[in-house]
Amino acid sequence: MQRLIDRAKELLGSGEVARVLGWRKGENSWDVEPAFFASAEELDGFVYDGFCGANLSKYMIEASKLEGKTLVFLKPCDTYSFNQLIKEHRVDRDKAYIVGVGCKGKLKIENIPAKGILSVEGAGYPDAAEMLTVKTLYGDVQVAYKDAMLERCHVCKGKDHMIFDEQIGESADTLDGDRFAQVAAIEAMSPEEKFAFFQAELSKCIRCNACRNVCPACSCRKCVFDSNKFDSAQKANTTSFEEKMFHIIRAFHVAGRCTDCGECSRVCPQGIPLHLFNRKFIKDINELYGEFQAGADIDARGPLTDFRQDDCEPSIVGKRG
Amino acid sequence: MLKIKKTDLSALFAKIAESNELYLPVKTAGKTNFAAWTPAAEVDLDTLKTVKSPKDAFFPQSEGLYSCDREDGKIKITAGKLQDAPFVVFGIRACDVRGIEVLDRVFLSEPVDTYYAARREHGILVSYACGMPETSCFCKVFGIDAAAPAGDVVIWTVGEELYWEAKTEKGQKLTALVADLLTDADGAVVEAEQEKIRAIIDRLPNSDLSLEGWGAEAAKTRFDSPVWEQLYKPCLACGTCTFVCPTCQCYDIKDYDTGNGVKRYRCWDSCMYSDFTMMAHGNNRTSQLQRFRQRFLHKLAYFPANNEGVFSCVGCGRCVDKCPSKLNIVKVIKAFGKEDA
């Protein structure tokens, strides 16, 4: 972590960058927040450890409008989002100095099954421990680092940064799951089971819009769900159909552009596995148009914005169900 | 003091539900929220904090006010139905009871909100002492005692038993309804439990949070502080903090086009949203910094200014747990504390 701070101070000091976009220590070891740093003194509050799950790519939309370059720390999976934002002309590559940081898997405090957590030791970077020591009001417990990881880390896209100016730090292999296993399990359900599954999950939605606001693919200046010019503007679900409609429309809108960064599921206060909608689209795209990973390559044409003679016919949807 | 075995709670719930609507913490798809009881519901009395507070029971996230329908060339207006039957909110925590007292100050002062008043009249609160407080709790700062919550009936769980004490007339009526299921108990057990709870609360990291400098005067002294600029930046402008909060009370009124008229409904609004308090001339808060500041000054300055110094934060810590960017009212209070020092 010190290497990141030293490098940030160096680049700030030389004037190459005007500010640094990273993560700031919170009140507790786990409540790390995304933050801009404008001076070497402010960087004393910088932290990089297992709780820096937040993907900083989307903050670069605003940073691109500021004077001078912004140093941004991106984990391997975050770089897919940044690339996609370049492709959609939402960020300015020339305004970013990208330090690709290593990643040993990111943690979710809710995944630690303990009450009254006071501190979590072992989440440091680069020296992440295999077992986390969790001190609580009700006694200390040990939890495997892997068991406290975000879902997305179990299906990690890999250790490579898709875009960077320099790289600092090593990454670890955290992949131990099949990215499409749960989608396949849902596909195998009967229509009634599918409905019951999604109804139980989506009926928890409180329409806080955290999933939309954190999503790097949701970068419209005015969302259709916020615009008072349309009947679609909603702050509450007025019917049980609407509580599903919001998420389904959002999934359609980001289809082909979603990099599967997992931020939607990370931030949902109700623990709705929103990434499953996006993964269903990704799985279908892979099967119908060939393997495609949004954000892997700035120049690749998106499967849903590209037409080829041998594209599958729309009727395939009817046949596949 | 009365008690019932935890294993007999289903019978208690069934008895209450015979003559009351019953809302209590129910786990659905892994998360616990207040919901209507059914024999099949997975009741969860172990989770300390439901994701949403139980304020929905009195101030639902969305509720119909009235509807207008075209009928034989005329417009027929049908008023929304007011709550007219008793209902029980079982397992509400001390902080959330205070949350309702905060809502009372808003909705029961003139002009009285008839929808809310009808629910308050018919609602019975069975409040639940917090056996295992969480790190994010800071209710003590607001003078709330999690070991002795306000409410019509107070319950404590100790071991395999649930202790029950009626506190009000409504509570005594409810107790009479379920008297056959309750047995006499030793109050000393509850006193010991209360001591245990208070000892844990004293060890919570934010139990001694200082509110110095907050209150009515903060509206002037802290409005233009440069600290807001530092604090707000990671804010995603989502509504999580406002929607999980037991005291956020702002709402929007909207019309739903039914094809043959409109249904006028109100739904929770969030000061974090870009169209909050939008008027014909535009919006009086155009930046996220302004919206962010509004939320915290409302809780800690404007509300106490209009309500004899009472803060509209109850220290439940839900925003502490749920903010996607890990911002929260504790960080705000501490940041200003550091600035003062």
HADDOCK unambig.tbl for C-alpha pairs under 7 A between the chains (distance, minus, plus):
assign (segid A and resid 31 and name CA) (segid B and resid 326 and name CA) 5.39 0.50 0.50
assign (segid A and resid 32 and name CA) (segid B and resid 326 and name CA) 6.41 0.50 0.50
assign (segid A and resid 33 and name CA) (segid B and resid 234 and name CA) 6.81 0.50 0.50
assign (segid A and resid 33 and name CA) (segid B and resid 325 and name CA) 5.39 0.50 0.50
assign (segid A and resid 33 and name CA) (segid B and resid 326 and name CA) 5.48 0.50 0.50
assign (segid A and resid 34 and name CA) (segid B and resid 234 and name CA) 5.50 0.50 0.50
assign (segid A and resid 34 and name CA) (segid B and resid 325 and name CA) 6.71 0.50 0.50
assign (segid A and resid 35 and name CA) (segid B and resid 233 and name CA) 6.94 0.50 0.50
assign (segid A and resid 35 and name CA) (segid B and resid 234 and name CA) 6.06 0.50 0.50
assign (segid A and resid 115 and name CA) (segid B and resid 134 and name CA) 6.61 0.50 0.50
assign (segid A and resid 116 and name CA) (segid B and resid 133 and name CA) 6.93 0.50 0.50
assign (segid A and resid 116 and name CA) (segid B and resid 134 and name CA) 4.56 0.50 0.50
assign (segid A and resid 116 and name CA) (segid B and resid 135 and name CA) 4.94 0.50 0.50
assign (segid A and resid 117 and name CA) (segid B and resid 135 and name CA) 6.16 0.50 0.50
assign (segid A and resid 118 and name CA) (segid B and resid 135 and name CA) 6.54 0.50 0.50
assign (segid A and resid 200 and name CA) (segid B and resid 28 and name CA) 6.62 0.50 0.50
assign (segid A and resid 200 and name CA) (segid B and resid 29 and name CA) 5.97 0.50 0.50
assign (segid A and resid 201 and name CA) (segid B and resid 29 and name CA) 5.86 0.50 0.50
assign (segid A and resid 208 and name CA) (segid B and resid 238 and name CA) 5.71 0.50 0.50
assign (segid A and resid 208 and name CA) (segid B and resid 239 and name CA) 4.36 0.50 0.50
assign (segid A and resid 208 and name CA) (segid B and resid 240 and name CA) 4.97 0.50 0.50
assign (segid A and resid 208 and name CA) (segid B and resid 243 and name CA) 6.73 0.50 0.50
assign (segid A and resid 209 and name CA) (segid B and resid 238 and name CA) 5.33 0.50 0.50
assign (segid A and resid 209 and name CA) (segid B and resid 239 and name CA) 6.46 0.50 0.50
assign (segid A and resid 210 and name CA) (segid B and resid 238 and name CA) 4.93 0.50 0.50
assign (segid A and resid 210 and name CA) (segid B and resid 239 and name CA) 6.96 0.50 0.50
assign (segid A and resid 210 and name CA) (segid B and resid 240 and name CA) 6.67 0.50 0.50
assign (segid A and resid 213 and name CA) (segid B and resid 236 and name CA) 5.88 0.50 0.50
assign (segid A and resid 213 and name CA) (segid B and resid 238 and name CA) 6.19 0.50 0.50
assign (segid A and resid 214 and name CA) (segid B and resid 236 and name CA) 6.52 0.50 0.50
assign (segid A and resid 235 and name CA) (segid B and resid 267 and name CA) 6.78 0.50 0.50
assign (segid A and resid 235 and name CA) (segid B and resid 268 and name CA) 6.99 0.50 0.50
assign (segid A and resid 235 and name CA) (segid B and resid 269 and name CA) 6.58 0.50 0.50
assign (segid A and resid 236 and name CA) (segid B and resid 61 and name CA) 6.83 0.50 0.50
assign (segid A and resid 236 and name CA) (segid B and resid 62 and name CA) 6.24 0.50 0.50
assign (segid A and resid 236 and name CA) (segid B and resid 267 and name CA) 5.99 0.50 0.50
assign (segid A and resid 238 and name CA) (segid B and resid 62 and name CA) 6.85 0.50 0.50
assign (segid A and resid 267 and name CA) (segid B and resid 324 and name CA) 4.94 0.50 0.50
assign (segid A and resid 269 and name CA) (segid B and resid 322 and name CA) 5.74 0.50 0.50
assign (segid A and resid 270 and name CA) (segid B and resid 31 and name CA) 6.36 0.50 0.50
assign (segid A and resid 270 and name CA) (segid B and resid 51 and name CA) 6.78 0.50 0.50
